[in-house]
Amino acid sequence: MTRNEERLGFREKLGYGLGDTASNFYLGFFGAFLLYYYTDVYGLAPAAVGTMLLVTKILDAISDPVMGLIADRTNSRWGKFRPYLVWVAVPYGICGYLMFVGPEFSDTGKLIYAYITYSLVMLAFTAINVPYSALLGVISASSEERTRVTTYRFFCAAAGGMLIGALVTPLKNYLGGGDEALGFKLTMALFASISVMLFFITFVTTRERVVPQQQTSSVGSDLAAIMKNGSWLLLVVCGLLIITAVSARGSSAIYYLKYYLGDDGSTVFLVFDATALFLGFGALSQVVGVTLTHHLARWFDKHHIVSTLCFINAASLVGFFFIPEDAFGLMLIIHGIGFFSFGPTIALLFAMYTDCGEYGEWRTGQRTTGLIVSASMFSLKFGSAVGAAVPGFMLAAYGFVANQAQTPQAMEGIQIMFSLVPATCYVAAGVVILFYRLTRELMQTIESDLYERRLATEQV
C-alpha cells in the first residue's frame, strides 16, 4: 500500500467530523434562528439586520484570506492547522454566547451591539474554521480517502444540525420558562460549551500527514496562483449560490412555519412543536443523504452529482410555493427530499475544494491549501450573509410586522423568500458546476504525479 492509499482509522475520521458538529452548532443556530431572534425577540428592524449581515462581510473579505495566508505559513510542533483548534476554541465559545446576551440598550445601542458581537463571532469562526477545513487537505494525500473523511465530516455536521433543529425550541422554552430572550441565551451557552469541547477532541484525534515544502512563495504569487485555478473559481461561484440558497431557506423557515403554517409553539409530537419537528426532520434527512456521498463519488464525477442534486433541491423548493398551509405532512416529505439531496451536495463541495488545492500544486508547484480554503470560506460566508439578508429586506419590502397577523402581501413575500428565491440559486449553481473539469480520472493522475514528486524530494 502506498502512502497515497493509506487508510485512516475510524477514531480519526470521527474525531475530524466532530469539529464540524461544533461548527454546525453555530451555523445551524444562526441560520435558523438569528434573523428571528434579532427581529422578533431583540426588536431590531428587519432591513437593519439585513444591512448588518451584508456590511459585516467587508471584515470577512479581509480576515478570511489573511487567515489562510497565516495558516499556510504556520509551523509548529502540532503542524500548520491543528494548533488553531486549541488556540481559538474558547474565544469561539465566548463570542457565540455574547451574541445572545441581549442587553437592554436603546434601539441604536442594540444595533451597535449586534454589529460588534456578530463581527466577533465571524472573526472567531474564521480563525478556527479556516484551519479546520484546511486540515482536510493534509490529513491524507488520497482524494478518495479525503472523500471518506468528508463523508464523516458532513455526517457529523448534519447530526449537529439535527440537534439544533430538534432541540433549540424545546430547550429555549424550558430554560427560558416563557422568556424567549433568556431561553435563547441559555440554550446558546449550552451549545457553545459543547462546541469548545468538540474542537479539543478534533485536535487530539487528528494529525497532519501531507507535509508540503517550506512556504517560500510571496503572498502575491499565492494569490495569482489561485486566480489561475479555473476549476476553483467555478467551485467558488457554485458554492456561493448553494449557500445563499441554504441560508435564505434556513432564515425564512421559522417565518414560514410561524406565520404561514401557523405554528404557535404547541406540541405536535412528543415534546416537539412543528418548527422543531420540521427542522429536525430536515437535518435527519441530510444525515441519511450524507452517508451516500462516498458511494456516489465512486461511480460518478463529483460535479455531475452536485449538479443533479442542485436541480432536485430546486424542484423541492418550488413545491413549497404551492403547498396549502394545512398540509404539514406534505411539507415534511418535500423538506426531507430537499435536505436528503443537500447532504451529499455540501460534502462533495468541500472534497472538491481540496481537489482544487491538489490541482493547483500539480500545475504551479505551489501548495496553497489554507488560502484556497479561506477564500472559499469567504465565498460561503458571503453567500450565507446574502441568503440571510435577502429575507430581511423582503420582509421589510412586503410590509412584515413582527408578532402580528400578516397581510396577504406579507404572506406572499414569506412564501417567495422560502421557496422561489433559494430555488433560483440552486438552478444557477447546478448549471455553473457543469463546467468544472476535475474528473475522477484526472485526479488519479494528479495524485500519482504529486506522490512521485514528493517521494523524489524526500530522497534528495
N, C-alpha and C positions, 0 to 999 in steps of 0.2 A: 504493500500500500504506500503510495507516495504521500508526501506532506500535503499536497493539494486535495487528497482524498481522505484526510484524517477526519474521523467521525467524532463529534463532541458528545459527551455524556448527557444523560437526562438532567442531572443536577445543574450543569452549567446552562443548558438551554432554558430550563425553567427559571433559574436564577436570573438570567438575562431578561426573560419575559416579564418577570415581576417588576422590573424597572418601568415597563410601560403600563403596568397596573397603576403604579404611583403617578405616572404622567396622566393617565386617563381619568384618575380620580379628579384631577383638576380640569382637564379638557371636558370631560363629561359633565361635571358640576357646572362649569361656566357655560358650556354650550346649551344646556337645558334650562338653567335657572338664573343665570346672571342678568340677562336683559329683564326678565320678570322681576327679579329682586330689586333692580335699580328703579324700575317704573312703578311697580305695584306695592313694594314694601318700603323702599327707601325714599320714594316720592320724587324721583328725577323725571324730567320731561323726556319722552322717547327720542325726539330729534336731538336733544343734547347728548343723550347716551350714544346715539348713532355717530354723532360727530366725534365724541371722545374715542370711540373704538377705532375710528379711522386716523385721527390725529396722532394717537399714541404709536401708530405703526411707523412714524418717522423715526422714533427711537429704535425700533426693531430693524429698520433699514440700515442702521449703523451697527447696532450691537450684535446682530446675527453673524454677518461676515467677519467682524472683528473677533468674535468668539471662535469662529472656525480657524482663523489665522493663528490665534493664540494656542488653540488646542494642537494644531499641526506642528507647532514649534515647542510644545511642552515636552520635556524629557525628565522623567523621574523614575525612581525605583519601582513604581507601580505602573509605569507605562505613560502613554500620551493622554489617554482619555479617561481611564478608570479613576484617577485621583479626584476628579471633579465630582464624582458620585458621593465622596465623603466630604469634600470641602464645602459644597453648596447645599447639601441636603437639609440642614437645619434652617438656614435662611429661607430656603424654598418653603418649608413648612410654616414658618412665622409669617411670611408675606401673604400666603394664601389665607391664613386666619384673619389678618388685618383687613382684608377686603370686605369681610362680613361683620366687622365690629359695629359699623353703622352709628357713629357718634351723632348727637343731635346738634348739628350746626344749622346755620341759615341755608337757604337753597343754594346760594353761591358757594358757601363753605362745604356743603355736601358734594357739590360737583367737583370742587378742587380736591377734596379728599378722595373721590372716586378716581380722578386723574392720577393722583400720586400713588395710591395703592395698586391700581391696575398696572401702572408703569413698572412698579417694583416687582410685581408678580411676573410680568413678562420678562424683565431682566433676569430674575432668578430662574425662570423656566428656560431661557436661552442658555444660561451658564451651566445648567445641569443637563438639559436635553440635547443640545448640540453634541457634546462629548459622548453622551449615552448613545445617540443614534450613530455617531461616527465609529463607536466601538464595534458595531456590527461589521464594518469593513475590515477590521484587523483581528476579529475573533477566529476567522478561518480564511484560507486562501481559495476555497472552493465556492463557486457560485451556487452550486446545488446545496452544499451544506449551509450556506448563508440563507438560502430559501427555507431550509428546515428550521433554522433558528428564528427566522422571521415569522414562520407559522406559529411557533411558541410565543413569540413576542405579541402577536396580534390576537392570539387566543387569550393571553393574559390581559391584554388591553381591553378586549371585548368583555371579559369577565369583570374587569373593573367598571366598565360602562354599565354592565348589567346590575352590579351592586348599587351604583349611583342611581340608575333609573328606578330600581325596585325599592331602595331603602331611604332615599333622601326625604321624600314626602312623609312617610310614616315616622322617621326619626325626627324630622322638623316638627311635626305635630306633637310627638311625645315629649321631646326635650323642651320644646317651647311652651307647652301647656296652654296653647291658644295664642301665644305671642309669636307671630311669624318671624319677626326680626331676631328674637332670642333663639328661636329654633334653628334658623339658618346659621347663626353664629356658632352654636354648639355643635351642630352637625358638621360644619366645615372644620372645626377644631379637631373632631374625631378623625375625619378623613385625612387631614393634613398630618396628624401624628403618625398614622399608619403609613402614609407616603414616605415619610422620613425613614422609617424602619425598613421599608421595602428597598429603597435605594442603597441602604447599607448592605442588605442581603445581596443585591446585584454586584456590588463591589467585591464582596467576599467570594462569591461563587464563580466569577469570570476571570479570564486572563487574556492578554493580547498575544497573538501568535505571529501575525504578519508584522515584521519589523522592517519598515522602509528605511532607505538610506537617510543619513542625516540631512535635514532640511537646509539646503543652501540657496534655493531659488529666492528671488525677491518677491515681495507682495505683488508688484505689478505683473511679473511673469506668471504668477499663480492665477491672477485674475484673467489675464489674457488666455491662459491655457483652458480654463473652464468655459470662457466665452466662445472658444472654437469647438467645444464639445456639443455638436448639434443634437445628439440624442438626449443629452441632459437638458438642453434648452426646451425641447419638446416636452420632456417629462415635467419640467417646472410649470409650463403652461397648463398641462393636463392636471397636475396636482393642485394648482391654484383653483382651477374650475371645480374639481371634485370637492375640495374642502370648502369652497364657497357654498356649494350645494348642501353639503352636510351641515354646515354652520347655520345657513338660512333655515333649513328644515328643523334643526335642533332648537334654535332660538324661537321659532314660530310655534313649535309643538304645544307648549304649555298654554299659549293663547288659543290655539285651535281647539284644544281639549276643554279649556275653561269656558270659552265664550261660544264656540260653535257646537261642541258636543254637550256642553252644559255640566261639566264635572264640577261639583260643589264640594269635593273632598269626602263624600260619603263612601263607605267601604263597599266594594263590589265583589271582592274575592278575598277570603281570609282577612288579613289586615290591610290590604291594598285598595287604594282608590283607583279610579280609571286612569289617572295620569301615571301612577306608579306601575300599574299593570301594562299600560301601553309602552312606556319607556323600557321597562324590564323585559317585556316580550321581544321588543326590537333588538335589545342587546343580546338576549339569549339566542335569537336567530343569527346574529352576527357571529357569536361564538361557534355555532354549528357550521356556518359558512367558512370560517377561517380554517377549520380542520381539513377542508378540501384543497387548500392552497397548494400544498406540495404535490398532491396527486395531479391537479390540473397542470401545474408547471412542468411535470414530467412528460406530458403528452402534447402540449401546445405552447407556442411562443407567448411570453408573458403579456406583451402588448395586445395581442389578439384577445386574450382572456379579459383584460381590463376593458377594452373597447366594448366587447359583448355585454359585460356586466353593467357598464355605464348605461347602455341602451335599455337593459332590463329595469334598472333602477328608475330611469326617466319614465318608463311606461307605468311603473307602480305609483309614482308621484302624481302623474296626470290623473290617475284614478281618484285621488283624494278630492279633486275639484268637483267631482260628480257624485260622490257618496252622500246619501242623506244623513242628517245629523243624528238619527236614531239607530244607525246601522253600525254599532260599535264592534260587533263580531267581525263584520266585513273589513272594518278599519284595521283590526288586529291582523287579519290574514294578509292584507296588502302591505301593511307595515312590515310584517315578518318577511315577506318576499323581498322587499327593498333592502332590508338590513342583512338578510342572508346573502344577497349579491354583493353588498358592500364589504362583507368580511374578507373574501379573497382580494377584492379590489385594493384596499388600503395596504394589506400585507404585501402584495406584489409590487405596489408602488414603491415601498421602501426597499424591497430587494433590488428593484431596478436602479435606485439611486446608487447603491454600492456597485452595481454592474457598470454604471457610468464612470465611477471612480477608477475601476479596473481598465475600462476602455481608454480613459484619459491618460493613465500611466503607460499603457501599451503604445499609444500614439506619440506622446510627448516625452516620456521618461520621467514626468513629474507626478508624484502621488499627492493629491490634494483632497484626501477623503474628508477632512474636517471642513474645508472651505466648501466643497460640494454639498455636504450635508447641511452646513449652516445656511448657505444661500438657498437651498431647497426648503429648509425650515422657515426662512423668512417668507418665501412664497406661500407656504402653507399657513403661516400665522396671518399673513396679509389676507389670504382667502378667508380665513376664519373671521377676521375683523370685518371684511366686506359682507360676508354672509350674515353676521350679527347686526351690522349697521343698517343694511337694506331694510330688514323688518322694522327697525326703529324709525327710519324715515317714512316707510309705508304706513306705519301706524299713525304717525302724525298727519300724513297726507290724506288718509281716508277717514280722519275725524275720530280716531280711537280715544276713549276716555276710560282710564283705569277704574276697575271695580264698579262699573256701571253697565246697564243693559246697552248693547251696542246697536247702532243704526244698521240698516241693510247695507249701506255703503261700507261701513267699517267691517262688517262681517265678510263682505266680498273681498276686501283687502286682506283679511286674515286668511281666507281660503287661497288667494293668489300667492301670498308670500310663503305659505306652507307647501304648496303643490307646484304651481307653474314656474315660479322663479327657480327653485332648485332643479326642476326637470329640464329646463332650458340649459342650465350649466352642465348637467350630465350629458346631454346630447352633444354639446360643443366639445366636452372632454373626450367622448367616445370617438369623435371624428379626428381630433388633433392627434391622439395617440396612435392612430393607424399609420402615421408617417414615421414612427420610431423604427430604428433599423438594427438594434442589437438582438439578433436571433439566438436561439439555443446553440446553433452550430458555430456562429461567430464567437460566442462567449467561451465555448470549449477551446477554440483556437487561441483566444486571448489568454485564458488561464494557463494553457500549456506553454505558450511563449514566455509569459511572465515567470512561471516556475523555473524555466531554463535560465532566464536572466538572473534571477535571484540565486540560483544554485551556482552559476558561474561567478557571481560576485563574491559569494562565500568562500569559493575555492581559491580566489586570488590572494 
